[in-house]
Amino acid sequence: MADELWRRQALAPYATLPWTSRGRLHAEPEAPNRSPFQRDRDRIIHSTAFRRLKHKTQVFVYHEGDHYRTRLTHSLEVAQIARTICRTLRFDEDLGEAVALAHDLGHTPFGHAGEDALDAAMKPFGGFDHNAQTLRILTKLEERYAEFNGLNLTWETLEGAVKHNGPLLVEGRVLADLPAAIVDYCRDHDLELEGHAGPEAQVAALSDDIAYNNHDIDDGLRAGLFEIADLRELPLVGEMFVAVERKYPGIDQARLIHEAIRRMINAMVEDVLAETARRLAEARPGSVAEVRALGRPVVAFSEKMAATDRTVKRFLYKRMYEHWHLNRSHSKARRVVMDLFGLLFAEPDCLPPPWRERAEAAERAARARIVADYIAGMTDRYALDEHRRLFDLWS
């Protein structure tokens, strides 16, 4: 029954077909009314790590405002874009959505500032990488099921989570060069890190670019880090603001920004659809295996849109991510993470149970990883509260 239900999906032959999934590390009976990738998506949504994304920030620390994007809202935006692209191209949209929803689970509190600080603290013990942490969460740290740790997702979803930005074994890298979480898992369940992921994971990666470029413009304008006038010369961005102003003379700024940004998202999605269709027609893959074997992504921006994407990223890096206001906030965030790591590593008896028991029984490197897991799982708010509890003498 389930097999017949999945087969009625109007999928292209080069899509990742759910009835040909390579399965899960721990065998389970299939669900009667959901495909394997639907179950993966649902397990991700119900996970503790996914709920915590609500109070993990992208760029701004949580107390700076309620209207800025968080990791949760960003993940939902990425998933919405991924579903649209997958459906239009006849890829498996449930798999595309699952990868999109999972891709940020391994991020620390305070965005990239928190990750940089935790990576620096963990340098003597193998460092910290949010992509490897995502795999660690999905395969080990979520403790919900009676028969296994992690979420026991399909091979295809885990492959997409790890490889959505491309192959990991490139330019002479070998498995031992990668973060330990990826090395350890792939020894038991090879995710074929030398090749590209399936098309749905490639869609999730481009959807991530589309979402964060556009919502960072929205958030940057909202925060006053730059003005609409500063965007006039940017390709695509400036054009869309001009087009909206011409169509709606005198429109108020909030509506102007929304109308321009939704047009930018649409233009980027349409570009991905057109370029991917062109590449598919040129390569003519007959299966997802042939997509993986192409040696380059099949899902991509056109050359013109890729250049536009790079230009917008350079603008955002200079005018937003390096803004003095954010630098101050990120400096504080890095100190919070470094303080927490230093104290909890030196005094594991300050960890709550069961973290304390695990850390006290572990040798140094394992203890460091346990402390990193604890900190990486924190929301911005919890990290600030924990820092206050541990370092404020009057708390």
matplotlib code that plots the C-alpha trace (Angstrom):
import matplotlib.pyplot as plt

x = [0.0, 2.7, 4.9, 2.0, 1.2, 4.8, 5.0, 2.0, 4.2, 4.9, 8.7, 11.3, 13.4, 16.5, 14.8, 15.6, 12.8, 11.6, 10.9, 14.6, 15.9, 19.1, 17.3, 18.4, 21.4, 19.0, 16.3, 12.7, 9.4, 8.1, 5.1, 1.9, 1.0, 4.3, 7.3, 10.7, 11.5, 8.2, 9.1, 12.6, 11.0, 8.6, 11.3, 13.3, 10.4, 9.6, 13.3, 14.5, 17.3, 14.7, 12.6, 15.7, 16.3, 13.5, 15.9, 19.1, 19.9, 21.2, 22.9, 21.3, 21.3, 17.8, 17.4, 18.0, 14.5, 11.6, 11.3, 14.7, 15.1, 16.1, 17.5, 14.0, 12.3, 15.3, 15.0, 11.3, 12.0, 14.6, 12.2, 9.4, 11.8, 13.1, 9.6, 8.7, 11.9, 11.6, 8.0, 8.5, 11.5, 9.7, 12.3, 11.2, 10.0, 9.8, 13.5, 14.3, 12.3, 13.9, 17.4, 16.4, 14.9, 17.9, 20.7, 21.1, 20.5, 24.2, 24.6, 25.7, 24.0, 24.9, 25.3, 28.8, 30.3, 29.4, 30.7, 34.0, 34.4, 33.6, 35.9, 38.7, 38.0, 37.9, 41.1, 43.2, 40.4, 39.5, 37.7, 34.0, 32.1, 28.4, 27.9, 29.6, 27.5, 24.3, 25.3, 26.1, 22.7, 20.9, 22.8, 23.7, 22.7, 18.9, 17.9, 14.2, 13.7, 13.8, 16.0, 18.7, 20.3, 19.7, 16.8, 17.8, 17.1, 17.5, 20.9, 19.6, 18.7, 21.9, 23.9, 22.0, 22.6, 26.4, 27.0, 24.4, 27.2, 29.2, 31.6, 33.8, 36.7, 38.2, 41.6, 43.4, 41.5, 40.9, 38.3, 40.7, 41.0, 37.3, 35.7, 35.6, 31.7, 31.7, 34.6, 33.1, 29.7, 30.9, 33.0, 29.7, 27.4, 29.3, 27.8, 30.1, 31.7, 33.8, 30.7, 27.9, 24.6, 21.3, 19.4, 17.1, 20.1, 21.5, 18.1, 18.3, 21.8, 20.6, 17.4, 19.6, 21.5, 18.3, 16.7, 19.6, 20.6, 17.1, 16.2, 19.5, 18.7, 15.3, 16.8, 19.7, 17.2, 15.0, 18.0, 19.2, 22.6, 22.1, 19.4, 17.5, 19.6, 22.7, 21.1, 20.5, 23.7, 23.4, 22.5, 18.9, 18.4, 18.4, 16.4, 13.6, 13.3, 13.1, 10.5, 8.3, 8.6, 7.6, 4.5, 3.5, 4.5, 4.6, 4.4, 5.5, 8.9, 7.8, 5.7, 8.4, 10.9, 8.5, 7.5, 11.1, 12.3, 9.6, 10.4, 14.1, 13.3, 11.1, 13.7, 16.4, 14.0, 13.1, 16.8, 17.5, 14.6, 15.8, 19.5, 18.7, 16.4, 19.1, 21.7, 19.3, 18.5, 22.2, 23.3, 20.1, 20.6, 18.4, 18.7, 19.8, 23.0, 23.7, 23.1, 25.6, 28.1, 28.0, 31.0, 29.3, 26.0, 22.9, 21.1, 22.7, 22.3, 23.1, 26.5, 24.8, 22.8, 25.8, 27.8, 24.9, 24.8, 28.5, 28.1, 25.2, 27.2, 30.1, 27.8, 26.3, 29.6, 31.0, 27.9, 26.2, 28.2, 31.2, 29.1, 30.5, 27.1, 27.2, 30.9, 30.2, 27.4, 29.5, 32.4, 30.2, 28.9, 32.3, 33.3, 30.2, 31.0, 34.6, 33.8, 31.3, 33.6, 36.6, 34.6, 32.6, 35.6, 37.7, 34.8, 32.5, 30.7, 29.0, 27.2, 23.6, 22.9, 23.3, 26.0, 27.9, 28.1, 29.3, 31.9, 33.3, 33.8, 35.4, 39.1, 40.1, 39.2, 35.9, 35.1, 35.8, 33.4, 30.7, 31.0, 31.0, 27.8, 26.2, 27.1, 26.2, 22.8, 22.1, 19.8, 21.1, 18.9, 19.9, 23.6, 23.3, 21.3, 23.9, 26.7, 24.9, 24.4, 28.0, 29.8, 27.6, 28.5, 25.1, 23.0]
y = [0.0, 2.5, 1.6, 2.2, 5.6, 6.8, 5.6, 7.8, 10.9, 12.7, 12.4, 12.7, 9.6, 11.6, 12.6, 10.7, 8.1, 7.3, 3.7, 3.2, 4.7, 3.1, 2.9, 3.7, 2.6, 0.8, -1.1, -0.1, -1.1, 1.5, 3.7, 2.8, 6.3, 8.3, 7.9, 7.5, 11.2, 12.4, 10.5, 12.1, 15.6, 14.9, 13.5, 16.7, 19.0, 17.1, 17.1, 19.1, 20.7, 22.0, 23.7, 25.4, 27.2, 29.5, 31.3, 30.9, 34.0, 34.5, 37.8, 39.7, 38.5, 37.7, 40.7, 43.2, 42.8, 40.3, 40.9, 39.8, 36.3, 33.4, 30.1, 28.7, 31.3, 31.1, 27.3, 27.6, 30.1, 27.9, 24.9, 26.9, 27.9, 24.3, 22.8, 25.2, 24.4, 20.7, 20.5, 22.4, 20.3, 17.1, 16.3, 14.8, 17.8, 16.0, 15.2, 18.7, 20.0, 17.6, 18.7, 22.4, 22.0, 20.1, 22.2, 24.6, 22.3, 22.2, 26.0, 27.4, 30.3, 33.8, 32.7, 32.6, 34.6, 31.8, 29.1, 31.0, 31.1, 27.5, 26.4, 28.4, 26.8, 23.3, 23.7, 21.4, 18.8, 18.7, 22.0, 22.7, 22.7, 23.3, 20.9, 18.1, 19.1, 18.7, 15.1, 14.5, 15.8, 13.7, 10.5, 10.7, 13.6, 13.4, 10.8, 10.2, 6.7, 3.4, 1.5, 4.0, 7.4, 10.1, 10.3, 7.3, 9.2, 7.8, 7.7, 10.3, 12.8, 12.4, 12.6, 15.9, 17.3, 16.7, 17.3, 20.0, 22.5, 20.0, 17.1, 17.0, 14.9, 17.3, 18.8, 15.8, 15.6, 12.2, 11.0, 11.4, 15.2, 15.7, 16.4, 13.4, 13.3, 12.8, 10.3, 8.2, 8.0, 7.3, 4.4, 2.6, 4.2, 5.6, 8.8, 8.8, 12.2, 12.3, 13.0, 15.5, 15.0, 14.3, 17.1, 17.7, 18.6, 20.8, 22.6, 23.1, 24.7, 27.2, 27.9, 28.7, 31.3, 32.8, 33.0, 34.5, 37.1, 38.5, 38.3, 39.8, 42.8, 43.0, 42.8, 45.2, 47.8, 47.3, 47.7, 50.9, 49.4, 50.7, 52.6, 51.8, 54.4, 52.3, 49.4, 51.3, 50.2, 46.6, 44.3, 42.9, 44.5, 48.1, 47.1, 45.7, 48.7, 50.9, 48.7, 48.8, 52.6, 53.0, 50.8, 52.2, 55.9, 57.1, 53.6, 53.6, 52.1, 48.9, 47.9, 49.0, 46.7, 43.8, 44.2, 44.5, 41.5, 39.2, 40.1, 39.4, 36.0, 35.2, 36.3, 34.1, 31.1, 31.5, 31.7, 28.4, 26.7, 27.9, 27.1, 23.7, 22.8, 23.7, 21.6, 18.6, 18.9, 19.0, 16.1, 14.0, 12.0, 8.9, 8.4, 10.1, 8.0, 9.7, 13.1, 12.3, 11.2, 14.3, 15.8, 19.2, 20.4, 20.1, 22.7, 26.1, 29.8, 31.1, 32.8, 36.2, 35.4, 33.7, 37.0, 39.0, 36.7, 37.2, 41.0, 41.1, 38.9, 41.3, 44.2, 42.5, 41.4, 45.0, 46.9, 44.5, 41.6, 44.0, 46.9, 48.3, 47.8, 44.1, 43.8, 44.9, 42.4, 39.6, 40.5, 40.0, 36.8, 35.4, 36.2, 34.5, 31.3, 31.3, 32.0, 29.2, 26.7, 27.5, 27.2, 24.1, 22.3, 23.1, 22.4, 19.8, 19.5, 22.8, 21.0, 19.9, 16.2, 14.0, 16.2, 16.3, 12.5, 12.1, 14.8, 13.7, 10.1, 11.2, 11.8, 15.4, 15.3, 13.5, 15.9, 18.9, 17.5, 17.0, 20.6, 21.7, 19.7, 21.3, 24.9, 24.3, 23.2, 26.4, 29.2, 32.7, 33.4, 30.3, 31.0, 34.5, 33.3, 30.5, 33.0, 35.2, 32.3, 31.2, 34.5, 37.0, 36.7, 37.9, 35.4]
z = [0.0, 1.0, -1.9, -4.3, -2.6, -3.1, -6.7, -7.5, -6.9, -10.1, -9.8, -12.5, -13.1, -11.9, -8.6, -5.4, -5.5, -2.0, -2.8, -3.7, -0.5, 0.8, 4.2, 7.8, 9.8, 12.2, 10.2, 10.9, 9.4, 7.0, 7.8, 6.1, 5.0, 4.8, 2.6, 4.3, 3.6, 5.0, 8.2, 8.2, 7.9, 10.7, 13.0, 12.5, 13.2, 16.5, 17.6, 20.6, 18.5, 16.0, 18.7, 20.1, 16.8, 17.8, 20.1, 18.1, 16.1, 12.6, 12.9, 15.8, 19.5, 20.7, 23.0, 20.1, 18.7, 18.2, 14.4, 13.2, 11.8, 14.0, 12.9, 13.1, 10.8, 8.5, 8.3, 7.5, 4.8, 3.2, 3.4, 1.6, -1.2, -1.5, -1.7, -4.5, -6.5, -5.9, -6.9, -10.1, -11.2, -10.1, -7.4, -4.1, -2.2, 1.1, 1.0, -0.1, 2.8, 5.3, 4.3, 4.5, 7.9, 9.2, 7.7, 10.7, 13.6, 14.6, 15.0, 18.3, 20.1, 18.7, 15.1, 13.5, 16.4, 18.8, 16.4, 16.0, 19.8, 20.3, 17.5, 19.1, 22.5, 20.9, 18.8, 21.0, 20.8, 17.1, 16.7, 16.2, 12.9, 12.7, 9.8, 11.7, 14.8, 12.7, 11.9, 15.6, 16.6, 14.0, 14.7, 18.4, 20.6, 20.2, 22.8, 22.1, 20.7, 22.6, 20.2, 19.0, 19.7, 17.1, 14.7, 12.6, 9.3, 5.9, 4.1, 1.6, 4.3, 6.1, 2.9, 2.1, 5.6, 5.3, 1.6, 0.7, 0.0, -2.1, -1.8, 1.3, 0.0, -2.5, -3.3, -1.8, 1.5, 2.9, 5.5, 8.4, 7.6, 8.4, 11.7, 14.0, 14.0, 10.2, 10.3, 13.0, 11.4, 7.8, 9.0, 9.8, 7.2, 4.2, 2.9, -0.1, 0.7, -2.5, -4.7, -4.9, -3.0, -4.8, -6.5, -3.5, -1.2, -4.0, -4.0, -0.2, -0.6, -3.2, -1.2, 1.8, -0.3, -1.6, 1.8, 3.8, 1.2, 1.0, 4.7, 5.7, 3.4, 5.1, 8.6, 7.8, 6.6, 9.6, 12.0, 10.2, 9.3, 5.7, 3.8, 0.6, -1.2, -0.4, -2.4, -5.6, -7.4, -6.5, -9.4, -9.2, -5.7, -7.0, -10.0, -7.9, -5.6, -8.7, -10.3, -7.2, -6.8, -10.4, -10.1, -6.7, -6.5, -2.9, -1.3, 2.3, 3.1, 4.9, 1.9, -0.5, 1.2, 1.3, -2.4, -3.6, -1.5, -2.6, -6.2, -5.6, -4.2, -7.1, -9.6, -8.0, -7.8, -11.5, -12.4, -10.5, -12.3, -15.7, -15.2, -13.6, -16.5, -18.9, -17.1, -16.9, -20.6, -21.4, -19.1, -19.6, -16.4, -16.1, -12.4, -9.2, -9.4, -12.7, -11.2, -8.4, -11.1, -13.2, -11.3, -10.8, -9.4, -11.6, -9.5, -9.9, -10.6, -14.1, -14.4, -14.2, -11.1, -9.5, -10.0, -8.6, -5.6, -4.9, -5.2, -2.7, -0.3, -0.5, 0.2, 3.2, 4.6, 4.5, 5.5, 7.8, 9.2, 9.9, 11.2, 14.4, 16.2, 15.4, 16.1, 19.7, 20.1, 18.6, 20.8, 23.8, 22.4, 21.9, 25.4, 26.8, 24.9, 25.8, 29.5, 29.6, 27.9, 30.2, 33.4, 32.5, 31.2, 34.3, 36.7, 35.1, 38.5, 37.5, 34.6, 35.3, 35.3, 33.2, 31.6, 34.8, 35.2, 31.6, 31.8, 35.1, 33.8, 30.5, 29.7, 28.6, 24.9, 25.5, 28.3, 26.0, 23.4, 26.0, 27.1, 23.5, 22.9, 25.9, 24.9, 21.2, 22.2, 24.1, 22.8, 23.0, 26.0, 27.9, 27.2, 28.6, 31.6, 32.3, 32.0, 34.5, 36.9, 36.7, 36.7, 38.5, 42.2, 43.3, 41.2]

ax = plt.figure().add_subplot(projection="3d")
ax.plot(x, y, z, "-o")
ax.set_aspect("equal")
plt.show()
